[in-house]
Amino acid sequence: MLGFDNSAKRALFEKKTLESAQSIEDWSRKIRNLKDEVQRSSDRALQCQRLVDIQWIEIDVAPLLDRVATIDRLLQNLREGNIALREFNR
């Protein structure tokens, strides 16, 4: 390393520079991957919380179908019992 020719020093410096750049790129990729994983975990936790917040009445359609059937029956009874509505229905 000592002497007037610095080509060996320059080659070593260039090698270390490339190794450092590669190391920086590797760590940057690892950081991006970790950030992505944290984001996915956060999204998953939010989705789980939304599921926990749902009440049974929001997903149970049987009472709603019963209510629709009752309204249909009421409308049918009204149509059959009212002459004006029967004529309008025709």
Long-range contacts (C-beta under 8 A, 24 or more apart in sequence): none
